[in-house]
Amino acid sequence: MRKFLLILLTLATLLPTQDSFARMFKWVDGNGEVQYTQHPPVGRSATEIKAHTSPVRDEDAKKQLDALQERAEERRLERKLGAEKAARLKKTKEDKQKNCLTARKNLEVLMTAPRIRDKNTGGEFVYLDEKTRQKRLDATRQQIKENCK
C-alpha cells in the first residue's frame, strides 16, 4: 500500500501543471497582422503570453459552486412556475372566451324571444315574467362585460 501511494505521489509531482497546458503565443504573420495561437509558429519569432492567475482556495471554490448551483435551481424553478402560470392564463383566457360566447347567445335569446321558458326549483317549466327577464338581461350584460374583453 505504501509503495502504491509513493508511486502515485511521484507521478502526481511529475505531471505537468495546468498552466503548462494554457500556453499562448503572440506573433506577426506575413501580412503584418498579429496572431494569437497555442503553439509557436515554425520559422517565426513568437512571444509567450503569461496568464496571471490567482489560486482559488477550496472553500472559496465550494462557496462559488454552491452559489451557482443555487442560482441555477432558482432559474429552473422560475421557468417551471412561469410555464405553469402561462398554462393557467391560457386556460383562463379560453374559459372567458367560452363564457363570452355563451353570454352573447343568452343575451340574443333574452332580447329576441317573445317568451322564455325555464325550469323552476321544482323541475317544472315556467315562463319568465318581465321582472325576472330584466334581471337575467342585466346579469347577462354583466357577464359580457367581464368575459368579452
C-alpha positions in Angstrom: 0.0 0.0 0.0 2.9 2.4 0.9 4.6 1.7 -2.4 1.4 2.4 -4.3 1.0 5.8 -2.5 4.7 6.6 -3.1 4.3 5.9 -6.8 1.1 7.9 -7.0 2.7 10.8 -5.3 5.7 10.7 -7.5 3.6 10.6 -10.7 1.5 13.5 -9.5 4.5 15.7 -9.0 5.9 14.8 -12.4 2.8 15.6 -14.3 2.7 19.0 -15.9 0.7 21.6 -14.2 -2.5 23.2 -15.6 -0.6 26.3 -16.5 1.6 24.4 -19.0 -1.5 23.5 -21.0 -2.7 27.1 -21.1 0.3 28.5 -23.1 -0.5 31.3 -25.6 1.9 32.8 -28.1 1.7 36.2 -29.9 3.3 36.7 -33.3 3.1 38.7 -36.5 2.2 36.9 -39.8 3.5 37.7 -43.3 0.7 40.3 -43.8 1.7 42.2 -40.7 -1.3 41.0 -38.7 -1.0 40.0 -35.0 -1.9 36.4 -34.4 -2.6 34.5 -31.2 -2.1 30.7 -31.0 -1.5 28.0 -28.5 1.7 26.8 -30.4 4.5 29.0 -31.6 4.8 29.2 -35.4 7.6 27.4 -37.2 10.2 29.7 -38.5 8.9 32.9 -36.9 9.7 34.5 -33.6 6.8 34.5 -31.1 6.3 35.9 -27.6 4.8 33.7 -25.0 2.0 35.4 -23.1 1.9 34.6 -19.4 -1.5 34.3 -17.8 -1.8 35.8 -14.4 -4.0 33.6 -12.3 -4.6 33.7 -8.7 -5.1 30.5 -6.9 -8.6 29.8 -5.5 -8.9 28.2 -2.1 -11.1 25.0 -1.9 -13.5 26.7 0.5 -14.0 29.7 -1.9 -14.4 27.4 -4.9 -17.0 25.4 -3.0 -18.9 28.6 -2.0 -18.9 29.8 -5.6 -20.1 26.5 -6.9 -22.8 26.3 -4.3 -24.0 29.8 -5.2 -24.0 28.9 -8.9 -26.0 25.8 -8.2 -28.5 27.6 -6.1 -29.0 30.3 -8.8 -29.4 27.6 -11.4 -32.0 25.8 -9.3 -33.9 29.2 -8.7 -33.9 29.8 -12.5 -35.2 26.3 -13.2 -38.0 26.8 -10.6 -38.8 30.2 -12.1 -39.1 28.6 -15.6 -41.3 25.8 -14.3 -43.5 28.2 -12.4 -43.6 30.5 -15.4 -44.8 27.7 -17.6 -47.4 26.7 -15.1 -48.6 30.3 -14.8 -48.7 30.6 -18.6 -50.8 27.4 -18.8 -53.2 28.8 -16.2 -53.5 32.1 -18.0 -54.2 30.3 -21.3 -56.9 28.1 -19.6 -58.5 31.2 -18.1 -58.5 33.0 -21.4 -60.1 30.1 -23.1 -62.8 29.8 -20.4 -63.5 33.6 -20.7 -63.9 33.2 -24.5 -66.4 30.3 -24.0 -68.3 32.3 -21.3 -68.4 35.3 -23.6 -69.9 33.3 -26.5 -72.4 31.7 -24.1 -73.4 35.1 -22.6 -73.8 36.7 -26.1 -76.1 33.8 -27.2 -78.1 34.2 -24.0 -78.4 37.9 -24.5 -79.7 37.4 -28.0 -82.3 34.9 -26.8 -83.4 37.1 -24.0 -83.8 40.1 -26.3 -85.4 38.4 -29.3 -87.6 35.5 -27.9 -91.1 36.6 -27.2 -91.5 34.1 -24.3 -88.7 32.4 -22.4 -89.2 29.1 -20.6 -87.0 28.0 -17.7 -87.1 25.3 -15.1 -88.0 26.3 -11.6 -86.7 24.8 -8.3 -89.2 22.0 -8.5 -88.0 21.0 -12.0 -91.1 22.3 -13.8 -91.0 24.5 -16.8 -92.4 28.0 -16.3 -92.3 31.2 -18.4 -90.2 34.1 -17.2 -92.1 37.2 -16.2 -90.8 40.6 -17.3 -89.1 41.4 -13.9 -87.2 38.1 -14.0 -86.4 38.6 -17.6 -85.0 42.0 -16.9 -82.8 40.6 -14.1 -81.4 38.0 -16.4 -80.7 40.6 -19.1 -78.8 42.7 -16.6 -76.8 39.7 -15.3 -76.0 38.6 -18.9 -74.8 42.1 -19.8 -72.5 42.0 -16.7 -71.2 38.6 -17.8 -70.4 40.1 -21.2 -68.5 43.0 -19.6 -66.5 40.6 -17.5 -65.7 37.9 -20.2 -65.7 39.7 -23.5 -62.6 41.9 -23.4 
